[in-house]
Amino acid sequence: MALTGAFNLLRSRRGRASLSGLATQRDAVLRVVERDRDRPLASLVPQVSLPPTRKKKKGNAVKKSEVEALAVLCRSASEHAGFEPFAEQILAALGLLNGFCVDMATGEGKTLAAVLAAGTYALNGRRVHVLCPNDYLATRDHQLAAEILTPLEISSAVVTEASTTAERQQAYRQHVVHLPVHEITYDLMRGNLVLSADDETAPRLDVAIVDEVDAVLLDEATQPLVIARTSRSDDDHDRVELALARLVQELVPGKDFVTGGDSASFTDAGTARVEQELGIDNLFDPDHVELATAANLALHADRALTRDVDYVIENDQIQLISATRGRVVHRQRWPEGLHRAVQIAEGLLDGSSVEILDQLTIQEVAKRYDTCIGMSGSASLAAADLHERYQLLTARIPQRRELRRIDDPVELYVTAALRDAAAVERVAEAHRAGQPVLIGTQSVVQSESFAALLSEHGIDAGVLNAKNPEDEASVIAEAGQAGRVTISTQMAGRGTDIVLTEDAREAGGLLVVAIECYPSPRLDAQLRGRSGRQGDPGSSVVFASLEDPLFAGGLPADERDGDEEGRVTSAGVLAAVEQHQRMAEGRLLTQHEHAWAFTRVISEHRSTVLTSRRHLLAEPAAATRELLRHLESEEADAVATLLGDDLDQMCAHLALVEIDDAWSLHLAHLTALREGIHLRRLARLSPLAEFDREARAGFEMLLLRAATAAADRLAEAVRNNEIPPVVSRDPGALWAYRVMDPNWGSPEDKFLQFVGERLRAAITG
């Protein structure tokens, strides 16, 4: 226990920033605001015009001139946007200017604090990107920013999914840009595919202020975003996948396969049935790696993924649901093999396949910024991980008003039915008292079933889930009314506060009811934090059961007895519940670390390719020298005669096209390799080491192959006496790949994973 306590103390301190220096700077800003209160704003701006700086090191103290600049921004917010910044918002802005991540409670005004910091950075000559969770928040926050920044001659813009190339180019020339984090990633990938220097749109990655920083930089950071185009799939491959899909639907649970957590795996009997179906002797023979991968993906799609939990179907398309945001994430899909397996399981295979042109993770993008900071209502709970992965310190900003919310402990029941019955009774009690209620569920199907359960008790609830995002504004607008009951499948990243009516405040404020513990304490905290905003009264409680997936099979059977209402009161079981939640979060973070380990290999290869591309774009003559080197002297002379003054540009164009095609093939190989690489554990091999070895072998001659292919195109042009056609490129799809690591490991792997989870739970406890 003493060792665990020491671990807890060390981890609780890791990644935390002191507010002592920030408080002094805040007081200085407030003094300047008061000093200049009677002076016209326009007369103050020239005094704070700061010389541009190349880069500011994280953690540096804010300069005196920046204090003056921040004070001017506070004046502009007051005069032009109608907001008088609170001392706590100024403190948060100073935290961002010091290079910290900032933890501010829900409803405390993170948006304004971010604008104050962005404007101060801009006055100091920096280019700022405010990275938001979605288009709606980017547009909304930009409108506030423009009101404050424009009077100070700080230019601003917004980029959304609908923005054209010209609009993006113009936006990235402004001082402050609000945009979804996915859009900057896609624009960087688009820049990686340009065939002319005139088409480059790549923005300067100077300062990033990340909204919902823990969700973006931890939960979503390692999911590859993909720029791709579709092509026709292979008919023979389709037939094999269809046969496997039919087979897995006939398998018997426990006999042919077993499930655990979010994975499914074949037993020996199940493997034998697959081998019989495919007509092979050994599914795990090295020659059958692709078949083994396809079989495991078919099983995972049919038995480990669930409609209206992991995905929904809209317009005959698979739409993935974000586990952290509870809504459909458009332009996101699983890697090709798994996505096709789900399409087949749902009868939606359309005969197309995906050709990846490039892929990039948010973590890679974040690390490219000179300064990357962020804000969240739960950043403190992720402080150690933010520090470990990004070397960021987190500052916790005190609330402006005393927190009046009452957070009840988790109520644990023996069964899900008893859990729901108790939750309904608690909701009904609050409803009768006129108290508004927000119910947090973890899936679409759970939100709908709980709404039906409430309806049986005469309670109508507004439902907000992945199927009706267009109703979000109207549902949230009514959620703070007295007696109103609202069900949501996650509130993080929605960016909309629930505003209470006076009657609702008098009735006790907002009651937050969570159905099941989330796999991360941060998500529980985010949901509870929707109540008690800015000193409002409120309360929160979590209802859980021993049948919940988070605890399934993990608690001692002899301690599962409950009281007469089915409520578990055993201190040992309740302590184990908290430990299971920490273990689940540890599994997620471990998966992210594994994903990043694989991504690093691809990132190294991309860096090499991009260096070559930039060289060719800047110096087309280099392409001519390289390509003509692969031709006979007579062919080289003929090419020069055929192309004339266009020789350098055409050689650069052909070289870039061939490099991109070679890179696309390499990514396709790596994606297929990644989907089945964990099967190497069955041969006692390290999946990461094997991936690294095969990836490097495949990349070794990539640039040489591209140059040879481009030279062959020139030789063919000479033979045909025709100038090679100019290729135009318009990627047809932009996606985020949600990488999943089904637990296909050996018993030894599973044992080591179990021990690792236990250790991490103890350390993070």
C-alpha positions in Angstrom: 0.0 0.0 0.0 2.9 2.4 0.8 4.4 1.7 -2.6 1.1 2.4 -4.3 0.7 5.6 -2.4 4.1 6.8 -3.4 3.3 6.0 -7.0 0.1 7.9 -6.7 1.8 10.9 -5.2 4.5 11.1 -7.9 2.0 10.7 -10.7 -0.4 13.2 -9.3 2.4 15.8 -9.4 3.7 14.9 -12.8 2.8 17.4 -15.5 1.3 20.0 -13.1 2.1 23.7 -13.4 2.1 26.2 -10.6 -0.2 29.2 -10.7 2.0 31.4 -8.5 3.7 33.3 -11.4 0.5 33.5 -13.4 -1.4 35.2 -10.5 1.3 38.0 -10.5 0.9 38.4 -14.2 -2.9 38.5 -14.0 -2.7 41.2 -11.4 -0.4 43.2 -13.7 -2.9 42.9 -16.6 -5.8 44.0 -14.4 -3.8 47.0 -13.3 -3.1 48.0 -16.9 -6.8 47.6 -17.8 -7.8 49.8 -14.9 -5.1 52.4 -15.7 -6.2 52.8 -19.3 -9.9 52.4 -18.7 -10.7 56.1 -19.7 -8.4 56.1 -22.8 -9.7 55.4 -26.2 -8.9 51.9 -27.4 -7.5 53.1 -30.7 -4.9 55.1 -28.9 -3.6 52.0 -27.1 -3.0 49.7 -30.0 0.2 51.3 -31.4 1.8 51.1 -28.0 1.6 47.3 -28.0 2.7 46.6 -31.5 5.4 44.0 -30.9 8.2 42.9 -33.2 7.7 39.5 -34.7 9.5 36.6 -33.2 10.5 33.3 -34.8 9.7 31.1 -31.9 9.0 31.4 -28.3 10.2 28.6 -26.0 7.5 26.9 -23.9 7.4 27.9 -20.3 8.9 31.4 -20.8 7.5 34.1 -18.6 5.1 36.5 -20.3 6.9 39.7 -21.2 5.8 43.2 -20.0 4.8 44.1 -23.6 2.6 41.0 -23.7 0.9 42.1 -20.5 0.0 45.4 -22.2 -1.2 43.5 -25.3 -3.4 41.2 -23.2 -4.9 44.2 -21.4 -5.8 45.8 -24.8 -7.5 42.6 -25.9 -9.5 42.6 -22.6 -10.6 46.2 -23.5 -11.6 45.2 -27.0 -13.6 42.2 -25.6 -15.5 44.6 -23.3 -16.1 47.3 -25.9 -16.8 45.3 -29.0 -18.1 41.9 -27.9 -19.8 42.8 -24.6 -17.7 40.6 -22.5 -15.8 41.8 -19.5 -13.1 39.1 -19.0 -13.1 37.6 -15.6 -9.8 37.4 -13.6 -10.0 33.6 -14.1 -10.2 34.0 -17.9 -7.2 36.3 -17.9 -5.4 33.7 -15.8 -6.3 31.0 -18.3 -5.1 33.2 -21.2 -1.8 33.8 -19.4 -1.5 30.0 -18.8 -1.7 29.5 -22.6 0.8 32.3 -23.2 3.2 30.6 -20.8 3.0 27.4 -22.9 0.7 25.5 -20.5 -2.4 23.4 -21.1 -5.3 24.9 -19.2 -8.0 23.1 -17.2 -11.1 25.2 -16.9 -14.4 23.9 -15.6 -17.4 23.7 -18.0 -19.1 27.1 -18.4 -16.1 29.1 -17.2 -15.5 30.8 -20.6 -12.7 28.8 -22.3 -13.7 30.3 -25.7 -13.0 33.9 -24.6 -9.7 32.9 -22.8 -8.5 31.3 -26.1 -9.3 34.4 -28.1 -7.4 36.6 -25.6 -4.4 34.3 -25.8 -4.6 34.0 -29.6 -4.8 37.8 -30.0 -1.8 38.3 -27.8 0.2 35.7 -29.7 -0.8 37.5 -32.9 0.3 40.9 -31.6 3.6 39.3 -30.9 4.0 38.3 -34.6 2.9 34.7 -34.2 0.5 32.8 -36.5 -2.2 31.1 -34.5 -4.5 28.1 -35.3 -7.3 27.5 -32.9 -8.1 23.8 -33.4 -11.7 23.0 -32.6 -13.6 19.7 -32.5 -16.0 20.4 -35.4 -17.1 22.9 -38.0 -19.9 24.3 -35.8 -17.5 25.2 -33.0 -14.9 26.6 -35.4 -17.5 28.9 -37.0 -19.0 30.0 -33.7 -15.7 30.7 -32.0 -14.4 32.6 -35.0 -17.4 35.0 -34.9 -16.5 35.9 -31.3 -12.8 36.2 -32.2 -13.5 38.5 -35.2 -15.5 40.9 -33.0 -12.5 41.3 -30.6 -9.6 41.0 -33.0 -10.7 43.1 -36.0 -10.7 46.5 -34.1 -7.0 45.8 -33.2 -6.2 45.1 -36.9 -5.6 41.4 -36.2 -6.9 39.5 -39.2 -8.8 36.3 -38.6 -10.6 33.6 -40.6 -12.3 30.2 -40.4 -11.8 27.0 -42.3 -14.5 24.3 -42.5 -15.1 21.2 -44.5 -16.9 23.4 -47.1 -14.0 25.8 -47.6 -12.6 25.9 -51.2 -8.9 25.7 -52.0 -8.8 29.5 -52.6 -10.6 30.2 -49.3 -8.1 28.0 -47.5 -5.1 29.7 -49.1 -6.6 33.1 -48.1 -7.4 31.9 -44.5 -3.9 30.6 -43.8 -2.5 34.1 -44.5 -4.4 35.5 -41.6 -3.1 36.0 -38.1 -5.7 33.8 -36.3 -7.5 30.9 -37.9 -10.3 28.8 -36.3 -10.7 25.3 -37.9 -11.4 21.7 -37.0 -8.3 19.8 -36.2 -9.1 17.3 -39.0 -9.0 20.1 -41.6 -5.5 21.2 -40.9 -4.4 17.6 -41.1 -6.2 17.1 -44.4 -4.7 20.3 -45.8 -1.2 19.2 -44.9 -1.8 16.0 -46.8 -3.2 17.9 -49.7 0.0 19.9 -49.7 1.9 16.6 -49.8 0.3 15.8 -53.1 0.6 19.0 -55.1 2.3 18.7 -58.5 3.3 22.3 -58.9 4.8 24.8 -56.5 2.0 27.2 -57.4 -0.6 24.9 -55.9 1.0 24.7 -52.4 -1.3 25.7 -49.6 0.6 24.3 -46.6 0.2 26.7 -43.7 2.9 27.6 -41.3 2.6 25.5 -38.1 3.5 28.1 -35.5 1.0 28.2 -32.6 -1.8 25.7 -32.0 -4.4 26.2 -29.3 -6.3 23.0 -29.1 -9.9 22.9 -27.7 -10.7 19.7 -25.8 -7.0 19.1 -25.6 -7.1 15.8 -23.8 -9.6 14.3 -26.2 -7.7 15.5 -29.3 -4.1 14.9 -28.2 -4.7 11.7 -26.4 -8.0 9.9 -27.3 -8.0 10.7 -31.0 -4.3 11.5 -31.7 -3.1 8.2 -33.1 -6.0 7.5 -35.5 -4.6 8.0 -39.0 -6.4 10.5 -41.1 -6.4 9.3 -44.7 -6.7 11.0 -48.1 -7.7 8.4 -50.7 -9.6 7.6 -53.8 -11.9 4.6 -54.6 -11.3 1.9 -57.2 -12.9 -1.4 -58.2 -12.3 -4.3 -55.8 -11.0 -7.7 -56.8 -13.8 -10.2 -57.5 -11.9 -13.2 -56.2 -11.1 -11.4 -53.0 -14.8 -10.5 -52.6 -15.8 -14.1 -53.0 -13.5 -15.2 -50.2 -14.7 -12.4 -47.9 -18.3 -13.3 -48.5 -17.7 -17.0 -47.8 -16.0 -16.1 -44.5 -18.8 -13.8 -43.5 -21.4 -16.6 -44.1 -19.2 -19.0 -42.1 -18.7 -16.8 -39.0 -22.5 -16.3 -38.7 -22.8 -20.1 -38.3 -20.2 -20.4 -35.6 -21.2 -21.4 -32.1 -20.0 -19.2 -29.3 -17.8 -20.9 -26.8 -17.2 -23.8 -29.1 -15.9 -22.1 -32.3 -14.9 -18.8 -30.9 -14.6 -16.8 -27.6 -15.2 -13.2 -26.9 -13.7 -10.9 -24.3 -14.0 -7.1 -24.0 -13.9 -5.7 -27.5 -12.3 -8.7 -29.2 -13.2 -12.2 -30.6 -10.9 -15.0 -31.4 -11.2 -18.5 -32.9 -10.9 -21.7 -30.9 -9.1 -24.7 -32.4 -12.5 -26.0 -33.5 -13.3 -22.7 -35.2 -10.0 -22.6 -36.9 -10.6 -26.1 -38.3 -13.9 -24.9 -39.7 -12.3 -22.0 -41.4 -9.6 -24.2 -42.9 -12.3 -26.6 -44.2 -14.2 -23.7 -45.7 -11.1 -22.3 -47.4 -9.8 -25.7 -48.4 -6.4 -25.3 -46.7 -4.5 -27.4 -44.2 -3.1 -24.7 -41.9 -4.6 -21.3 -41.6 -1.5 -19.9 -39.9 1.0 -21.1 -42.6 3.0 -18.1 -43.8 1.6 -18.5 -47.2 -1.9 -17.9 -45.8 -1.4 -14.7 -43.8 -3.9 -12.8 -45.9 -6.6 -15.5 -45.4 -5.9 -15.6 -41.7 -6.3 -11.9 -41.5 -9.5 -11.9 -43.5 -11.0 -14.7 -41.3 -10.2 -12.8 -38.1 -11.6 -9.6 -39.5 -14.8 -11.3 -40.5 -15.2 -12.7 -37.0 -14.4 -9.4 -35.4 -16.9 -7.5 -37.6 -19.7 -10.0 -36.9 -19.1 -10.7 -33.2 -17.2 -7.8 -31.6 -18.8 -4.8 -33.3 -22.4 -3.8 -32.7 -24.7 -1.6 -34.8 -26.0 1.5 -32.9 -23.1 1.1 -30.5 -19.9 1.1 -32.7 -21.6 2.4 -35.9 -24.9 3.3 -37.5 -26.2 2.8 -41.0 -27.2 6.0 -42.9 -28.2 5.9 -46.6 -26.8 2.4 -46.9 -23.4 3.6 -45.6 -21.5 2.5 -42.5 -21.0 5.6 -40.3 -18.7 5.2 -37.3 -19.7 6.6 -33.8 -17.0 8.3 -31.8 -16.7 6.6 -28.4 -15.5 9.8 -26.8 -18.1 12.2 -28.4 -21.1 9.9 -28.8 -21.9 11.1 -32.3 -21.3 10.0 -35.9 -17.9 11.0 -37.1 -18.3 11.7 -40.8 -15.4 10.8 -43.1 -14.2 8.2 -40.7 -13.9 4.4 -41.4 -12.0 1.4 -40.2 -9.0 0.3 -42.3 -10.1 -1.4 -45.5 -10.2 -5.0 -44.5 -12.3 -4.4 -41.4 -14.5 -1.9 -43.0 -15.3 -4.2 -45.9 -15.9 -7.0 -43.4 -18.5 -4.9 -41.6 -20.1 -3.9 -45.0 -20.4 -7.6 -45.8 -21.9 -8.4 -42.4 -24.5 -5.8 -43.0 -25.1 -6.7 -46.7 -23.7 -3.4 -47.9 -20.6 -4.3 -49.9 -20.6 -2.0 -53.0 -17.7 -3.6 -55.0 -15.3 -0.7 -54.4 -11.9 -0.6 -52.6 -9.8 2.1 -51.4 -6.5 3.5 -52.8 -4.7 5.4 -50.0 -2.8 8.4 -51.3 -1.5 9.6 -47.9 -2.2 9.3 -44.2 -1.3 11.4 -41.2 -2.1 11.4 -37.5 -3.1 14.3 -35.3 -0.2 13.5 -33.0 2.3 14.0 -35.8 0.6 17.3 -36.7 0.6 18.5 -33.1 4.3 17.8 -32.8 5.1 19.9 -35.9 3.8 23.1 -34.3 6.4 25.4 -32.7 4.1 25.8 -29.8 1.2 23.5 -29.1 -1.1 24.1 -26.1 -4.7 23.6 -25.3 -7.7 23.8 -23.0 -10.2 21.3 -21.5 -12.5 20.8 -18.6 -10.7 17.7 -17.6 -7.1 18.3 -18.6 -5.8 17.9 -15.1 -6.9 14.3 -15.1 -4.7 13.8 -18.2 -1.8 15.9 -17.0 0.7 13.1 -16.6 -0.1 11.6 -20.0 0.1 15.1 -21.7 3.4 15.6 -20.1 4.7 12.2 -21.0 3.7 12.3 -24.7 4.1 16.1 -25.4 6.2 17.5 -22.6 3.3 19.8 -21.7 2.5 21.1 -18.3 -1.1 21.6 -17.2 -2.4 24.5 -15.1 -5.7 24.1 -13.2 -7.7 27.4 -13.2 -9.9 27.9 -10.1 -13.6 28.4 -10.7 -14.9 32.0 -10.6 -17.7 31.0 -8.2 -17.7 28.3 -5.5 -18.7 24.9 -6.8 -22.2 24.0 -5.5 -22.6 20.8 -7.3 -23.0 17.6 -5.1 -21.3 14.6 -6.7 -22.8 11.4 -5.3 -20.6 8.3 -5.4 -21.2 5.5 -7.9 -24.3 3.4 -7.2 -23.6 -0.2 -8.1 -26.2 -2.8 -8.7 -26.1 -6.6 -9.3 -27.9 -6.5 -12.7 -28.4 -3.9 -15.5 -32.2 -4.2 -15.0 -31.9 -3.2 -11.3 -29.5 -0.5 -12.3 -31.9 1.0 -14.8 -34.8 0.7 -12.4 -32.9 2.6 -9.7 -31.9 5.3 -12.3 -35.5 5.7 -13.5 -36.6 6.2 -9.9 -34.0 8.9 -9.3 -34.9 10.7 -12.6 -38.6 10.4 -11.7 -38.0 11.9 -8.3 -36.1 14.9 -9.7 -38.7 15.3 -12.5 -41.5 15.5 -9.9 -39.6 18.2 -8.0 -39.2 20.2 -11.2 -35.4 19.6 -11.4 -34.0 19.4 -15.0 -32.2 16.1 -15.6 -29.4 15.2 -18.1 -28.9 11.5 -18.6 -25.6 10.4 -20.1 -25.6 7.0 -22.0 -22.8 5.3 -23.9 -24.5 4.2 -27.1 -27.3 5.0 -29.4 -29.2 1.8 -28.5 -28.8 2.6 -24.8 -30.1 6.1 -25.2 -33.2 4.8 -27.1 -33.9 2.0 -24.7 -33.7 4.3 -21.7 -36.0 6.8 -23.3 -38.5 4.0 -23.9 -38.1 3.0 -20.2 -38.8 6.5 -19.0 -41.8 6.7 -21.4 -43.3 3.7 -19.7 -43.2 5.7 -16.5 -44.8 8.7 -18.1 -41.7 10.8 -18.6 -41.0 12.2 -22.0 -37.3 12.8 -22.7 -35.5 14.7 -25.4 -32.9 12.4 -27.0 -29.6 13.6 -28.5 -27.5 10.9 -30.1 -25.6 10.0 -33.2 -28.8 9.6 -35.3 -30.1 13.2 -34.8 -27.2 15.6 -34.5 -29.2 18.2 -36.4 -31.5 18.5 -33.3 -28.6 19.3 -31.0 -29.3 23.1 -30.7 -33.0 22.7 -30.0 -32.5 19.8 -27.5 -29.8 21.6 -25.5 -31.7 24.9 -25.6 -34.6 23.2 -23.6 -32.4 21.1 -21.4 -32.2 23.7 -18.6 -35.9 24.2 -18.2 -37.5 23.1 -15.0 -38.6 19.4 -15.1 -37.0 18.8 -18.5 -35.4 15.4 -19.0 -32.6 15.1 -21.7 -30.7 12.0 -22.8 -27.4 12.4 -24.5 -24.7 9.9 -25.7 -21.8 12.2 -24.6 -21.5 15.9 -24.0 -17.7 16.3 -24.5 -16.9 18.6 -27.4 -20.5 19.7 -28.0 -19.5 23.2 -26.9 -23.0 24.2 -25.8 -23.7 24.9 -22.1 -27.0 24.0 -20.5 -28.4 27.3 -19.3 -30.8 27.0 -16.3 -34.0 28.9 -15.9 -34.7 30.5 -12.5 -37.3 27.9 -11.7 -34.8 25.2 -12.5 -32.2 26.8 -10.1 -34.7 27.0 -7.3 -35.6 23.3 -7.8 -32.0 22.3 -7.2 -30.3 22.9 -10.5 -29.3 20.3 -13.1 -29.1 16.6 -12.1 -26.7 14.6 -14.2 -27.3 10.9 -14.3 -24.7 8.6 -15.9 -25.7 5.1 -17.0 -22.6 3.0 -16.6 -19.1 4.2 -15.8 -17.1 5.4 -18.8 -13.8 3.6 -19.5 -12.0 6.8 -18.5 -12.5 8.8 -15.4 -12.1 12.0 -17.5 -15.3 11.2 -19.4 -17.2 10.7 -16.1 -15.8 14.1 -15.0 -16.8 15.8 -18.2 -20.3 14.5 -17.9 -20.6 15.5 -14.2 -19.2 18.9 -15.1 -22.2 19.8 -17.1 -23.9 20.5 -13.8 -22.9 23.3 -11.4 -21.6 25.7 -14.0 -20.6 29.3 -12.8 -21.9 28.7 -9.3 -25.2 27.1 -10.3 -26.6 24.5 -7.9 -26.7 20.9 -9.2 -25.9 17.3 -8.5 -24.6 14.2 -10.3 -24.6 10.4 -9.8 -23.4 7.4 -11.8 -25.5 4.2 -11.9 -23.6 1.0 -12.8 -24.1 -2.7 -12.7 -21.9 -5.8 -12.4 -23.2 -6.8 -15.8 -21.7 -3.7 -17.5 -19.1 -4.5 -20.2 -16.5 -2.6 -18.1 -16.7 -5.1 -15.3 -17.9 -8.3 -17.1 -16.2 -11.3 -15.6 -13.8 -9.3 -13.5 -15.3 -9.3 -10.0 -15.5 -12.2 -7.5 -18.8 -14.0 -7.8 -19.2 -14.5 -4.0 -19.2 -10.7 -3.5 -21.9 -10.0 -6.0 -24.8 -10.2 -3.6 -26.7 -7.0 -3.2 -29.2 -5.6 -0.6 -32.9 -6.0 -1.0 -32.9 -3.5 -3.9 -30.0 -5.2 -5.6 -27.5 -2.5 -4.6 -23.9 -3.7 -3.9 -22.4 -2.2 -0.8 -19.3 -4.3 -0.4 -16.3 -2.0 0.0 -14.1 -4.5 -1.7 -16.3 -4.7 -4.8 -16.7 -0.9 -5.0 -12.9 -0.5 -4.8 -12.5 -3.1 -7.6 -15.0 -1.1 -9.7 -12.7 1.9 -9.5 -9.7 -0.2 -10.3 -11.4 -1.7 -13.4 -12.1 1.8 -14.7 -8.4 2.7 -14.3 -7.4 -0.5 -16.0 -9.8 0.2 -18.9 -8.2 3.7 -19.3 -4.8 2.0 -19.2 -5.8 -0.3 -22.0 -6.9 2.6 -24.1 -3.7 4.5 -23.5 -1.6 1.4 -24.2 -3.4 0.9 -27.5 -2.6 4.5 -28.4 1.0 4.0 -27.5 1.1 0.8 -29.7 -0.5 2.7 -32.5 2.0 5.5 -32.3 4.8 3.0 -32.3 3.6 1.7 -35.7 3.0 5.2 -36.9 6.6 6.3 -36.2 7.8 3.9 -38.9 5.5 5.4 -41.5 6.4 8.9 -40.3 10.0 8.3 -41.0 9.3 7.1 -44.5 7.0 10.0 -45.2 9.7 12.5 -44.1 12.1 11.0 -46.7 9.4 11.1 -49.4 8.5 14.7 -48.6 12.1 15.8 -48.6 12.4 14.5 -52.2 9.1 16.0 -53.3 10.0 19.5 -51.9 13.4 19.3 -53.7 11.7 18.5 -57.0 9.1 21.3 -56.6 11.7 23.8 -55.8 14.3 22.7 -58.3 12.7 20.9 -61.3 16.1 20.6 -63.1 17.1 18.1 -60.4 14.4 15.8 -61.7 15.7 16.1 -65.3 19.2 15.2 -64.1 17.9 12.1 -62.2 15.6 10.8 -64.9 18.0 11.3 -67.8 20.6 9.3 -65.8 18.4 6.2 -66.3 18.3 6.6 -70.1 20.7 5.8 -72.9 22.4 8.9 -74.2 20.5 8.7 -77.5 17.2 8.5 -75.6 18.2 11.4 -73.4 18.9 13.6 -76.4 15.6 12.6 -78.0 13.7 13.5 -74.8 15.4 16.9 -74.7 14.4 17.5 -78.3 10.8 16.3 -77.8 10.1 18.4 -74.7 12.2 21.5 -75.4 11.7 24.3 -72.9 9.2 22.1 -71.0 11.8 19.5 -70.2 12.4 20.3 -66.5 8.8 20.8 -65.7 7.7 17.6 -67.4 10.5 15.6 -65.7 9.5 17.0 -62.3 5.8 16.3 -63.0 6.5 12.7 -64.0 8.8 12.1 -61.1 6.3 13.5 -58.6 3.5 11.3 -60.0 5.6 8.2 -59.8 6.7 9.0 -56.3 3.1 9.5 -55.2 2.0 6.2 -56.9 4.9 4.3 -55.3 4.0 5.9 -51.9 0.4 4.9 -52.3 1.3 1.3 -53.0 3.6 1.4 -50.0 0.8 2.6 -47.7 -1.5 0.0 -49.1 1.1 -2.7 -48.2 1.6 -1.3 -44.7 -2.2 -1.0 -44.1 -2.7 -4.7 -45.1 0.3 -5.7 -43.1 -0.9 -3.8 -40.0 -4.3 -5.5 -40.0 -2.8 -9.0 -39.7 0.5 -8.2 -38.0 -0.7 -9.3 -34.5 -1.0 -12.9 -35.8 2.8 -13.0 -35.8 2.5 -13.5 -32.0 1.3 -17.0 -32.6 4.8 -17.7 -34.0 6.3 -16.0 -30.9 7.4 -13.0 -33.0 7.1 -9.3 -32.0 4.4 -7.7 -34.2 6.2 -4.3 -34.0 9.6 -5.7 -34.8 8.1 -7.6 -37.7 6.2 -4.6 -39.0 9.3 -2.5 -38.8 11.4 -5.1 -40.6 8.9 -5.6 -43.5 8.1 -1.9 -43.8 11.7 -0.9 -44.1 12.3 -3.7 -46.7 9.4 -2.5 -48.7 10.5 1.2 -48.6 14.2 0.6 -49.2 14.1 1.1 -53.0 10.9 3.2 -53.3 12.4 6.4 -54.6 14.7 4.5 -57.1 11.7 2.5 -58.4 9.8 5.8 -58.8 12.7 7.4 -60.8 13.0 4.3 -63.0 9.3 4.3 -63.7 9.3 8.0 -64.6 12.3 7.4 -66.9 10.4 4.6 -68.6 7.6 7.0 -69.3 10.0 9.3 -71.0 11.4 6.5 -73.1 7.9 5.5 -74.1 7.2 9.1 -75.1 10.2 9.1 -77.4 9.2 5.8 -79.0 5.7 7.2 -79.6 6.9 10.7 -80.4 4.2 12.0 -78.1 4.5 14.4 -75.1 3.4 12.5 -71.9 0.0 13.6 -70.7 -0.2 15.9 -67.6 -1.8 14.1 -64.7 -4.5 16.0 -62.7 -5.2 14.8 -59.2 -8.4 15.3 -57.2 -8.6 12.9 -54.3 -12.2 11.6 -54.0 -12.3 10.9 -50.3 -11.0 12.2 -47.0 -11.2 9.8 -44.1 -10.0 9.1 -40.6 -9.0 5.5 -40.1 -10.0 4.2 -36.7 -7.3 1.6 -36.1 -8.3 -1.3 -33.9 -6.1 -3.9 -32.3 -8.2 -7.0 -31.8 -6.8 -9.2 -29.1 -5.4 -12.0 -31.2 -2.4 -12.7 -29.1 -1.1 -15.8 -27.5 -2.0 -16.8 -23.9 1.4 -15.4 -22.8 0.6 -12.1 -24.5 -2.7 -11.9 -22.7 -1.1 -12.7 -19.3 1.5 -10.0 -19.8 -1.2 -7.5 -20.9 -3.2 -8.4 -17.7 -0.2 -7.9 -15.5 0.6 -4.6 -17.2 -2.9 -3.3 -16.8 -2.8 -4.2 -13.1 0.5 -2.3 -12.6 -0.8 0.7 -14.5 -4.0 0.7 -12.4 -1.9 0.8 -9.3 0.4 3.5 -10.5 -2.5 5.8 -11.8 -4.7 5.1 -8.8 
